[in-house]
Amino acid sequence: MRAWDKNSRAVTAVFVTAAVIAAGASAAWSDTEGSAGSAPAPTATVSATPEPTLDPTLTAEPEPTAAPAPSASPTPSVSPTTAPVAALPAAGAGASTAPAVYRDAVPLTMRSAASTRALSASSAAAAKRAAAKKAAAKRAAAAKLASVRAAAIKAPARVPSGGLVCRGSGGAGAAEQRVKAIGAAINSYRKSHGLRTLRVSRSTTLVNHAKRMATTGGIWHSGRDNIVACVSDDSARTMVRAWAHSAPHKAQMLRRGVTRMTVGGAVNDGWLFGAVRFL
């Protein structure tokens, strides 16, 4: 049996003090021989005042960690001051699919109404222009026809024997005019003398005769008329006054026993030529 001396027990006590204190109990030591049947070794209970020792399980204080940086606040979006209106994206390969938004835009319904009104006004203006163009073409055609008819009139190069020259008149461009005006002026003269008015009708023969006289620049009887005249102011009333100053012509206008008159008239460069027959 191993003997325990005083010094050994003291050293052993120092190393086991911490274990004994932590457990809160006394430590029992035993040592036996390896051989079977040997007597148990005596136990010794040691109680000694331990030297202060450091706590074997020291824990380091954690280093202060830096506070996380505050995240930036999202930039607030600015709301439009007026209700936005979406416009369709432009067509094409690179066109964006997101609609463009325009501020202070006119609503689509208002744009549609304005477009409709503009279209109606445009259509009305176009129709008016077309009507004016058609009327102008009609007038041009009538003037051309009158010119052709005037050219067809074979007027003498000079005033026939027995006729009178209307100085300053004549030339191309004679056209039918004032047929009704001449008849109305004669009826007004008859009425002023207490006579009945006559029915007035246009005579193609007398119209052509008036054109010939206007082209030649003088007046003469055609054999189908009773009175003829020319005046430089293109006035039917002036023509009737001229007839009234000639006794034979005045007598024709105031004839009794007649019911109608046929009239022909033409103008050329401001001159009026007339021929009348009473029936």
Short mmCIF file of the C-alpha atoms (twelve columns), coordinates in Angstrom:
data_MODEL
# 
_entry.id   MODEL 
# 
loop_
_atom_site.group_PDB 
_atom_site.id 
_atom_site.type_symbol 
_atom_site.label_atom_id 
_atom_site.label_alt_id 
_atom_site.label_comp_id 
_atom_site.label_asym_id 
_atom_site.label_seq_id 
_atom_site.Cartn_x 
_atom_site.Cartn_y 
_atom_site.Cartn_z 
_atom_site.pdbx_PDB_model_num 
ATOM 1   C CA . MET A 1   0.000    0.000   0.000    1 
ATOM 2   C CA . ARG A 2   1.222    3.466   -1.007   1 
ATOM 3   C CA . ALA A 3   1.746    5.650   1.933    1 
ATOM 4   C CA . TRP A 4   0.435    9.185   1.998    1 
ATOM 5   C CA . ASP A 5   2.700    11.633  3.613    1 
ATOM 6   C CA . LYS A 6   1.857    14.980  4.916    1 
ATOM 7   C CA . ASN A 7   3.443    16.910  2.036    1 
ATOM 8   C CA . SER A 8   1.709    14.845  -0.626   1 
ATOM 9   C CA . ARG A 9   -1.615   15.417  0.961    1 
ATOM 10  C CA . ALA A 10  -1.010   19.185  1.057    1 
ATOM 11  C CA . VAL A 11  -0.073   19.391  -2.650   1 
ATOM 12  C CA . THR A 12  -2.983   17.258  -3.675   1 
ATOM 13  C CA . ALA A 13  -5.314   19.476  -1.681   1 
ATOM 14  C CA . VAL A 14  -4.190   22.602  -3.619   1 
ATOM 15  C CA . PHE A 15  -5.002   21.054  -7.008   1 
ATOM 16  C CA . VAL A 16  -8.317   19.659  -6.000   1 
ATOM 17  C CA . THR A 17  -9.501   22.665  -4.014   1 
ATOM 18  C CA . ALA A 18  -11.318  24.227  -6.929   1 
ATOM 19  C CA . ALA A 19  -13.120  20.968  -7.686   1 
ATOM 20  C CA . VAL A 20  -14.058  20.493  -4.065   1 
ATOM 21  C CA . ILE A 21  -15.400  24.049  -3.692   1 
ATOM 22  C CA . ALA A 22  -17.379  23.830  -6.923   1 
ATOM 23  C CA . ALA A 23  -18.950  20.557  -5.925   1 
ATOM 24  C CA . GLY A 24  -19.645  21.725  -2.366   1 
ATOM 25  C CA . ALA A 25  -18.482  18.480  -0.803   1 
ATOM 26  C CA . SER A 26  -15.397  16.741  0.600    1 
ATOM 27  C CA . ALA A 27  -13.118  14.735  -1.666   1 
ATOM 28  C CA . ALA A 28  -12.268  11.156  -0.738   1 
ATOM 29  C CA . TRP A 29  -9.065   9.692   -1.956   1 
ATOM 30  C CA . SER A 30  -8.297   6.018   -2.157   1 
ATOM 31  C CA . ASP A 31  -5.489   3.992   -3.549   1 
ATOM 32  C CA . THR A 32  -5.446   0.294   -3.678   1 
ATOM 33  C CA . GLU A 33  -3.010   -2.309  -4.740   1 
ATOM 34  C CA . GLY A 34  -3.670   -3.968  -8.037   1 
ATOM 35  C CA . SER A 35  -3.665   -7.377  -6.360   1 
ATOM 36  C CA . ALA A 36  -6.820   -9.089  -5.418   1 
ATOM 37  C CA . GLY A 37  -7.761   -9.522  -1.745   1 
ATOM 38  C CA . SER A 38  -5.635   -6.698  -0.362   1 
ATOM 39  C CA . ALA A 39  -7.097   -4.590  2.409    1 
ATOM 40  C CA . PRO A 40  -8.664   -1.247  1.488    1 
ATOM 41  C CA . ALA A 41  -6.482   1.809   1.947    1 
ATOM 42  C CA . PRO A 42  -7.366   4.210   4.720    1 
ATOM 43  C CA . THR A 43  -9.358   7.303   3.547    1 
ATOM 44  C CA . ALA A 44  -8.415   10.789  4.605    1 
ATOM 45  C CA . THR A 45  -10.667  13.817  4.665    1 
ATOM 46  C CA . VAL A 46  -8.816   17.065  4.050    1 
ATOM 47  C CA . SER A 47  -10.212  20.441  4.736    1 
ATOM 48  C CA . ALA A 48  -7.921   23.423  3.991    1 
ATOM 49  C CA . THR A 49  -8.458   27.121  3.296    1 
ATOM 50  C CA . PRO A 50  -7.936   27.527  -0.424   1 
ATOM 51  C CA . GLU A 51  -5.900   30.327  -1.986   1 
ATOM 52  C CA . PRO A 52  -7.900   32.684  -4.053   1 
ATOM 53  C CA . THR A 53  -7.956   31.538  -7.651   1 
ATOM 54  C CA . LEU A 54  -9.172   33.085  -10.906  1 
ATOM 55  C CA . ASP A 55  -12.441  31.987  -12.287  1 
ATOM 56  C CA . PRO A 56  -11.404  29.382  -14.841  1 
ATOM 57  C CA . THR A 57  -14.342  30.269  -17.139  1 
ATOM 58  C CA . LEU A 58  -13.689  33.912  -17.983  1 
ATOM 59  C CA . THR A 59  -15.888  35.273  -20.702  1 
ATOM 60  C CA . ALA A 60  -14.841  38.274  -22.727  1 
ATOM 61  C CA . GLU A 61  -17.297  41.148  -22.937  1 
ATOM 62  C CA . PRO A 62  -18.600  41.494  -26.491  1 
ATOM 63  C CA . GLU A 63  -17.330  44.472  -28.420  1 
ATOM 64  C CA . PRO A 64  -20.022  46.976  -29.116  1 
ATOM 65  C CA . THR A 65  -21.357  46.503  -32.555  1 
ATOM 66  C CA . ALA A 66  -21.967  49.511  -34.743  1 
ATOM 67  C CA . ALA A 67  -25.602  50.445  -35.118  1 
ATOM 68  C CA . PRO A 68  -26.841  49.754  -38.611  1 
ATOM 69  C CA . ALA A 69  -26.897  52.810  -40.825  1 
ATOM 70  C CA . PRO A 70  -30.425  54.088  -41.304  1 
ATOM 71  C CA . SER A 71  -31.794  53.309  -44.713  1 
ATOM 72  C CA . ALA A 72  -32.497  56.258  -46.971  1 
ATOM 73  C CA . SER A 73  -36.134  57.303  -47.101  1 
ATOM 74  C CA . PRO A 74  -37.693  56.773  -50.529  1 
ATOM 75  C CA . THR A 75  -38.013  59.905  -52.597  1 
ATOM 76  C CA . PRO A 76  -41.648  60.996  -52.479  1 
ATOM 77  C CA . SER A 77  -43.373  61.001  -55.855  1 
ATOM 78  C CA . VAL A 78  -44.979  64.201  -57.034  1 
ATOM 79  C CA . SER A 79  -48.627  63.825  -57.921  1 
ATOM 80  C CA . PRO A 80  -49.847  65.802  -60.950  1 
ATOM 81  C CA . THR A 81  -51.989  68.810  -60.152  1 
ATOM 82  C CA . THR A 82  -54.559  67.821  -62.711  1 
ATOM 83  C CA . ALA A 83  -56.078  64.563  -63.762  1 
ATOM 84  C CA . PRO A 84  -53.685  62.949  -66.239  1 
ATOM 85  C CA . VAL A 85  -54.776  61.799  -69.620  1 
ATOM 86  C CA . ALA A 86  -53.157  58.752  -71.153  1 
ATOM 87  C CA . ALA A 87  -52.070  58.983  -74.745  1 
ATOM 88  C CA . LEU A 88  -51.541  55.941  -76.892  1 
ATOM 89  C CA . PRO A 89  -47.859  55.211  -77.615  1 
ATOM 90  C CA . ALA A 90  -46.548  55.907  -81.059  1 
ATOM 91  C CA . ALA A 91  -46.561  52.979  -83.419  1 
ATOM 92  C CA . GLY A 92  -43.248  51.423  -84.484  1 
ATOM 93  C CA . ALA A 93  -40.710  48.787  -83.533  1 
ATOM 94  C CA . GLY A 94  -39.070  50.884  -80.813  1 
ATOM 95  C CA . ALA A 95  -42.228  52.395  -79.384  1 
ATOM 96  C CA . SER A 96  -42.679  52.201  -75.626  1 
ATOM 97  C CA . THR A 97  -45.613  50.238  -74.334  1 
ATOM 98  C CA . ALA A 98  -46.144  52.594  -71.398  1 
ATOM 99  C CA . PRO A 99  -48.606  55.387  -72.196  1 
ATOM 100 C CA . ALA A 100 -47.302  58.938  -72.038  1 
ATOM 101 C CA . VAL A 101 -49.061  61.199  -69.569  1 
ATOM 102 C CA . TYR A 102 -49.604  64.842  -70.332  1 
ATOM 103 C CA . ARG A 103 -50.576  67.430  -67.782  1 
ATOM 104 C CA . ASP A 104 -53.332  69.934  -68.428  1 
ATOM 105 C CA . ALA A 105 -54.422  67.926  -71.450  1 
ATOM 106 C CA . VAL A 106 -57.879  68.233  -72.991  1 
ATOM 107 C CA . PRO A 107 -60.031  65.169  -72.204  1 
ATOM 108 C CA . LEU A 108 -60.431  62.747  -75.070  1 
ATOM 109 C CA . THR A 109 -64.216  63.267  -75.202  1 
ATOM 110 C CA . MET A 110 -63.771  67.020  -75.563  1 
ATOM 111 C CA . ARG A 111 -61.186  66.503  -78.285  1 
ATOM 112 C CA . SER A 112 -63.598  64.194  -80.098  1 
ATOM 113 C CA . ALA A 113 -66.448  66.732  -79.945  1 
ATOM 114 C CA . ALA A 114 -64.168  69.529  -81.146  1 
ATOM 115 C CA . SER A 115 -62.915  67.328  -83.981  1 
ATOM 116 C CA . THR A 116 -66.505  66.537  -85.001  1 
ATOM 117 C CA . ARG A 117 -67.425  70.209  -85.084  1 
ATOM 118 C CA . ALA A 118 -64.301  71.077  -87.056  1 
ATOM 119 C CA . LEU A 119 -65.072  68.263  -89.517  1 
ATOM 120 C CA . SER A 120 -68.655  69.498  -89.976  1 
ATOM 121 C CA . ALA A 121 -67.467  73.069  -90.565  1 
ATOM 122 C CA . SER A 122 -64.855  71.830  -93.030  1 
ATOM 123 C CA . SER A 123 -67.458  69.771  -94.911  1 
ATOM 124 C CA . ALA A 124 -69.827  72.751  -95.100  1 
ATOM 125 C CA . ALA A 125 -67.053  74.992  -96.388  1 
ATOM 126 C CA . ALA A 126 -66.056  72.387  -98.971  1 
ATOM 127 C CA . ALA A 127 -69.675  72.075  -100.141 1 
ATOM 128 C CA . LYS A 128 -69.944  75.858  -100.418 1 
ATOM 129 C CA . ARG A 129 -66.753  76.048  -102.455 1 
ATOM 130 C CA . ALA A 130 -67.982  73.262  -104.723 1 
ATOM 131 C CA . ALA A 131 -71.309  75.082  -105.285 1 
ATOM 132 C CA . ALA A 132 -69.517  78.340  -106.078 1 
ATOM 133 C CA . LYS A 133 -67.207  76.550  -108.490 1 
ATOM 134 C CA . LYS A 134 -70.179  74.909  -110.203 1 
ATOM 135 C CA . ALA A 135 -71.986  78.257  -110.536 1 
ATOM 136 C CA . ALA A 136 -68.862  79.896  -111.960 1 
ATOM 137 C CA . ALA A 137 -68.510  77.084  -114.490 1 
ATOM 138 C CA . LYS A 138 -72.156  77.507  -115.475 1 
ATOM 139 C CA . ARG A 139 -71.710  81.244  -115.992 1 
ATOM 140 C CA . ALA A 140 -68.578  80.665  -118.042 1 
ATOM 141 C CA . ALA A 141 -70.420  78.153  -120.227 1 
ATOM 142 C CA . ALA A 142 -73.283  80.603  -120.755 1 
ATOM 143 C CA . ALA A 143 -70.877  83.386  -121.677 1 
ATOM 144 C CA . LYS A 144 -69.100  81.115  -124.114 1 
ATOM 145 C CA . LEU A 145 -72.396  80.119  -125.707 1 
ATOM 146 C CA . ALA A 146 -73.404  83.754  -126.019 1 
ATOM 147 C CA . SER A 147 -70.076  84.533  -127.628 1 
ATOM 148 C CA . VAL A 148 -70.540  81.697  -130.119 1 
ATOM 149 C CA . ARG A 149 -74.029  82.899  -130.949 1 
ATOM 150 C CA . ALA A 150 -72.796  86.457  -131.367 1 
ATOM 151 C CA . ALA A 151 -70.099  85.278  -133.741 1 
ATOM 152 C CA . ALA A 152 -72.740  83.428  -135.742 1 
ATOM 153 C CA . ILE A 153 -74.597  86.685  -136.373 1 
ATOM 154 C CA . LYS A 154 -73.639  87.968  -139.793 1 
ATOM 155 C CA . ALA A 155 -73.642  91.712  -139.408 1 
ATOM 156 C CA . PRO A 156 -73.046  94.017  -142.341 1 
ATOM 157 C CA . ALA A 157 -69.728  95.770  -142.469 1 
ATOM 158 C CA . ARG A 158 -71.536  99.115  -142.678 1 
ATOM 159 C CA . VAL A 159 -74.999  100.468 -141.967 1 
ATOM 160 C CA . PRO A 160 -77.376  99.700  -144.866 1 
ATOM 161 C CA . SER A 161 -78.875  102.470 -146.913 1 
ATOM 162 C CA . GLY A 162 -81.663  104.244 -145.068 1 
ATOM 163 C CA . GLY A 163 -80.221  103.422 -141.658 1 
ATOM 164 C CA . LEU A 164 -78.545  105.628 -139.045 1 
ATOM 165 C CA . VAL A 165 -75.036  105.309 -137.632 1 
ATOM 166 C CA . CYS A 166 -74.696  105.164 -133.840 1 
ATOM 167 C CA . ARG A 167 -71.293  106.843 -133.575 1 
ATOM 168 C CA . GLY A 168 -68.953  105.234 -131.067 1 
ATOM 169 C CA . SER A 169 -70.700  101.870 -131.092 1 
ATOM 170 C CA . GLY A 170 -70.180  98.592  -132.896 1 
ATOM 171 C CA . GLY A 171 -67.667  95.769  -132.859 1 
ATOM 172 C CA . ALA A 172 -67.621  92.205  -131.601 1 
ATOM 173 C CA . GLY A 173 -69.166  91.205  -128.318 1 
ATOM 174 C CA . ALA A 174 -72.859  92.020  -128.760 1 
ATOM 175 C CA . ALA A 175 -75.125  89.969  -126.469 1 
ATOM 176 C CA . GLU A 176 -78.833  89.659  -125.837 1 
ATOM 177 C CA . GLN A 177 -80.091  91.951  -123.048 1 
ATOM 178 C CA . ARG A 178 -82.996  94.067  -121.801 1 
ATOM 179 C CA . VAL A 179 -85.863  92.358  -123.670 1 
ATOM 180 C CA . LYS A 180 -88.252  92.471  -120.709 1 
ATOM 181 C CA . ALA A 181 -86.997  95.911  -119.666 1 
ATOM 182 C CA . ILE A 182 -87.841  97.403  -123.065 1 
ATOM 183 C CA . GLY A 183 -91.343  95.896  -123.015 1 
ATOM 184 C CA . ALA A 184 -91.962  97.117  -119.456 1 
ATOM 185 C CA . ALA A 185 -90.845  100.667 -120.316 1 
ATOM 186 C CA . ILE A 186 -93.233  100.791 -123.341 1 
ATOM 187 C CA . ASN A 187 -96.170  99.534  -121.216 1 
ATOM 188 C CA . SER A 188 -95.395  102.159 -118.585 1 
ATOM 189 C CA . TYR A 189 -95.538  104.848 -121.297 1 
ATOM 190 C CA . ARG A 190 -98.846  103.509 -122.637 1 
ATOM 191 C CA . LYS A 191 -100.350 103.410 -119.142 1 
ATOM 192 C CA . SER A 192 -99.359  107.044 -118.584 1 
ATOM 193 C CA . HIS A 193 -101.525 107.870 -121.632 1 
ATOM 194 C CA . GLY A 194 -104.520 105.887 -120.423 1 
ATOM 195 C CA . LEU A 195 -103.985 102.899 -122.656 1 
ATOM 196 C CA . ARG A 196 -104.002 99.224  -121.767 1 
ATOM 197 C CA . THR A 197 -100.725 97.403  -121.320 1 
ATOM 198 C CA . LEU A 198 -99.634  94.817  -123.859 1 
ATOM 199 C CA . ARG A 199 -98.370  91.260  -123.435 1 
ATOM 200 C CA . VAL A 200 -94.624  91.140  -123.994 1 
ATOM 201 C CA . SER A 201 -92.834  88.225  -125.687 1 
ATOM 202 C CA . ARG A 202 -89.282  87.634  -126.820 1 
ATOM 203 C CA . SER A 203 -88.617  87.364  -130.550 1 
ATOM 204 C CA . THR A 204 -85.561  85.436  -131.699 1 
ATOM 205 C CA . THR A 205 -85.698  87.216  -135.037 1 
ATOM 206 C CA . LEU A 206 -85.693  90.632  -133.395 1 
ATOM 207 C CA . VAL A 207 -82.973  89.609  -130.920 1 
ATOM 208 C CA . ASN A 208 -80.709  88.619  -133.815 1 
ATOM 209 C CA . HIS A 209 -81.506  91.879  -135.592 1 
ATOM 210 C CA . ALA A 210 -80.583  93.850  -132.477 1 
ATOM 211 C CA . LYS A 211 -77.259  91.948  -132.296 1 
ATOM 212 C CA . ARG A 212 -76.488  92.750  -135.937 1 
ATOM 213 C CA . MET A 213 -77.179  96.433  -135.353 1 
ATOM 214 C CA . ALA A 214 -75.021  96.408  -132.210 1 
ATOM 215 C CA . THR A 215 -72.162  94.718  -134.081 1 
ATOM 216 C CA . THR A 216 -72.351  97.066  -137.074 1 
ATOM 217 C CA . GLY A 217 -72.835  100.181 -134.985 1 
ATOM 218 C CA . GLY A 218 -76.065  101.524 -136.482 1 
ATOM 219 C CA . ILE A 219 -79.839  100.985 -136.749 1 
ATOM 220 C CA . TRP A 220 -82.116  100.048 -139.651 1 
ATOM 221 C CA . HIS A 221 -85.427  98.261  -140.154 1 
ATOM 222 C CA . SER A 222 -85.416  94.511  -140.790 1 
ATOM 223 C CA . GLY A 223 -88.897  94.286  -142.303 1 
ATOM 224 C CA . ARG A 224 -90.152  92.446  -139.194 1 
ATOM 225 C CA . ASP A 225 -90.193  95.389  -136.790 1 
ATOM 226 C CA . ASN A 226 -92.040  98.665  -136.313 1 
ATOM 227 C CA . ILE A 227 -89.495  100.668 -134.337 1 
ATOM 228 C CA . VAL A 228 -85.739  100.415 -133.694 1 
ATOM 229 C CA . ALA A 229 -83.350  102.504 -131.649 1 
ATOM 230 C CA . CYS A 230 -79.894  102.760 -130.050 1 
ATOM 231 C CA . VAL A 231 -78.903  104.559 -126.830 1 
ATOM 232 C CA . SER A 232 -75.491  104.964 -125.263 1 
ATOM 233 C CA . ASP A 233 -76.447  104.535 -121.606 1 
ATOM 234 C CA . ASP A 234 -77.804  100.963 -121.773 1 
ATOM 235 C CA . SER A 235 -81.218  102.104 -120.445 1 
ATOM 236 C CA . ALA A 236 -84.627  100.952 -121.693 1 
ATOM 237 C CA . ARG A 237 -86.308  104.095 -120.276 1 
ATOM 238 C CA . THR A 238 -83.915  106.316 -122.214 1 
ATOM 239 C CA . MET A 239 -84.797  104.366 -125.347 1 
ATOM 240 C CA . VAL A 240 -88.560  104.913 -124.815 1 
ATOM 241 C CA . ARG A 241 -88.003  108.641 -124.250 1 
ATOM 242 C CA . ALA A 242 -86.067  108.772 -127.521 1 
ATOM 243 C CA . TRP A 243 -88.978  107.123 -129.365 1 
ATOM 244 C CA . ALA A 244 -91.434  109.455 -127.661 1 
ATOM 245 C CA . HIS A 245 -89.587  112.454 -129.188 1 
ATOM 246 C CA . SER A 246 -90.292  111.144 -132.702 1 
ATOM 247 C CA . ALA A 247 -93.917  111.385 -133.873 1 
ATOM 248 C CA . PRO A 248 -93.914  108.169 -135.982 1 
ATOM 249 C CA . HIS A 249 -92.333  106.157 -133.146 1 
ATOM 250 C CA . LYS A 250 -94.669  107.699 -130.527 1 
ATOM 251 C CA . ALA A 251 -97.667  106.740 -132.643 1 
ATOM 252 C CA . GLN A 252 -96.487  103.136 -132.798 1 
ATOM 253 C CA . MET A 253 -96.141  102.923 -129.008 1 
ATOM 254 C CA . LEU A 254 -99.647  104.402 -128.472 1 
ATOM 255 C CA . ARG A 255 -101.399 102.244 -131.026 1 
ATOM 256 C CA . ARG A 256 -104.901 101.045 -130.230 1 
ATOM 257 C CA . GLY A 257 -106.295 97.703  -131.313 1 
ATOM 258 C CA . VAL A 258 -103.082 95.759  -130.445 1 
ATOM 259 C CA . THR A 259 -102.736 93.198  -127.660 1 
ATOM 260 C CA . ARG A 260 -99.082  92.229  -127.608 1 
ATOM 261 C CA . MET A 261 -95.615  93.172  -128.718 1 
ATOM 262 C CA . THR A 262 -92.508  91.141  -129.605 1 
ATOM 263 C CA . VAL A 263 -89.183  92.549  -128.500 1 
ATOM 264 C CA . GLY A 264 -85.490  92.053  -129.272 1 
ATOM 265 C CA . GLY A 265 -82.607  93.725  -127.444 1 
ATOM 266 C CA . ALA A 266 -78.811  93.560  -127.380 1 
ATOM 267 C CA . VAL A 267 -75.958  95.410  -125.668 1 
ATOM 268 C CA . ASN A 268 -72.416  96.049  -126.827 1 
ATOM 269 C CA . ASP A 269 -69.859  98.073  -124.924 1 
ATOM 270 C CA . GLY A 270 -72.467  100.055 -122.971 1 
ATOM 271 C CA . TRP A 271 -74.804  100.657 -125.898 1 
ATOM 272 C CA . LEU A 272 -78.364  99.286  -126.004 1 
ATOM 273 C CA . PHE A 273 -80.004  98.372  -129.308 1 
ATOM 274 C CA . GLY A 274 -83.712  97.537  -129.536 1 
ATOM 275 C CA . ALA A 275 -86.343  96.413  -132.051 1 
ATOM 276 C CA . VAL A 276 -90.112  96.122  -131.372 1 
ATOM 277 C CA . ARG A 277 -93.145  94.890  -133.297 1 
ATOM 278 C CA . PHE A 278 -96.766  95.521  -132.213 1 
ATOM 279 C CA . LEU A 279 -99.428  92.892  -132.959 1 
# 
